[in-house]
Amino acid sequence: MRTTELAWFKSSYSGTQGDNCIEVAITEQAIHVRDSKDVNRPHFGVGRDEWRRFVRYAVRG
């Protein structure tokens, strides 16, 4: 899937000043992640199970 075909969004916690944020796009196969400041750089995708593990880890701090 090409980057332009994905529906990218930022977290509701992201600021509006263009600070350090990521954008994600969700598909049936993966969660795609990219740098919101440089959307032309390659993005990466992880499987849904891996994304859930990452989020659980991040929440714990």
Summary of the structure (lengths in Angstrom):
residues: 61
radius of gyration: 12.0
end to end distance: 32.2
largest distance: 33.0
contacts: 121
relative contact order: 0.18
helix: 26%
strand: 25%
